Amino acid sequence: MSAVRLSICIATLNRAAFIGETLESIVSQITPEVEIVVVDGASTDNTGEVVKGFASRCPGLRYVRLDQKGGVDQDYCKAVELAQGEYCWLFTDDDLLKPGAIAAVLAATHRDYSLIVVNAEVRTGDLSVCLQARRVRLVQDRIYARTAPERHQLMADAGDYLSFIGGVVMKRAVWNQRERVKYFGTVFIHAGVIFQSPLPSEALVLAQPWVIIRYGNAQWVSRSFEIWMFKWPNLIWSFPDYPDWAKQRVVPREPWCSPPRLLQSRAMGHYSLKEYRTWLEPRLTSPWSKAVLHAIAVAPIAPLNWLARFALRWVLRKVPSITHSDLTAWGQKPAK
């Protein structure tokens, strides 16, 4: 049997309704060079039965069920720890691979990149309609050297997309050599591993979208406000070796200060008096700001939601440069 070159590492929790379709899209493409490692964070549904069904007919699939829920960051680390491949693809438990995806990534791994970013398209939850053809707006593959200007450009070009873990392929040795525990609880451990310091060798972004992202299916909807207004921007702006212009291309430093973004969040039901009192009121000193942001928190959702959905349709048609944080603000799927 060939040595394992690529480990597809999946952290999952209570995804019985989706992980079968995900695994089908992967299993149909694997070769002896590829393994699948599924780490289950103590699911309480029949996720395990679904995965075991695939493992019974796919010798290259390993399923590990943890005794207790540890968190998505820890579970991905556990999957990489169990992996045997030279490269690890940190994939999601409800999205799909397009035919030819594994072959394309395997070919790229033979060029010794530290990081390979696999582009994706965004589809509706039932996968019937394409909402965005390319998350990273490149028309051809792009290689990024280790120099500071190139690293900064990588963040500017792909940092927004890299809130989505399913496009990350990294050398296992590089992942293991870098700080990880520091990023437990951020829900974006992969971004911390990538951007904490210069990578040992070049990075590659594949322009062709090989992943299909299932829109509107994130498990952390109840935490969307905290994640997109605080966790994600705080993480991106914590990296000292990147200039403000590159970080700004990913996410504003304090998106919660923007009334339009709060209106968007309110429209989708992610911002209410609870979020205002928990996250914003303690940070505000101006009576005017308090009045405005409080008013948004209690604004009627129904008309805002209608306007948000109308605006989203228009924006997706007219503004190809829309970012991932913009999409999530208008009700799109938060990254995994």
NORBEL-V641831 format. One record per helix or strand of 2 or more residues. SS is the DSSP state (2 for helix, 1 for strand). FROM is the first residue (numbers start at 1). LEN is the number of residues. Records with the same first field share a line. If there is no record, write none. Layout:
SS=FROM-LEN / FROM-LEN
This chain:
1=6-7 / 34-7 / 61-5 / 87-5 / 96-2 / 115-9 / 130-3 / 142-3 / 168-4 / 203-12
2=19-9 / 47-9 / 72-11 / 101-9 / 148-11 / 161-3 / 165-3 / 172-6 / 181-3 / 189-7 / 221-16 / 244-7 / 255-3 / 259-9 / 273-11 / 287-12 / 301-18 / 324-6
